[in-house]
Amino acid sequence: MTALARETRKQSFEEMFVQHIESIYYPGFSEEMTEEQSALYDWEFKEFQKNFRMEN
């Protein structure tokens, strides 16, 4: 997988994660979370990726 493909895949996962989080809480929650609790955002995003990882 090329670097561009990996980056595109990461962006897609992050977009899905943001939509998921904001559907649970409220629009703008993910942005607040990154500003106020970036470590928690990173952890939640990594967990989301592990749970929904698509193998090649």
Secondary structure, 3 states (H helix, E strand, C coil): CCHHHHHHHHHHHHHHHHHHHHHHCCCCHHHHHHHHCHHHHHHHHHHHHHHHCCCC
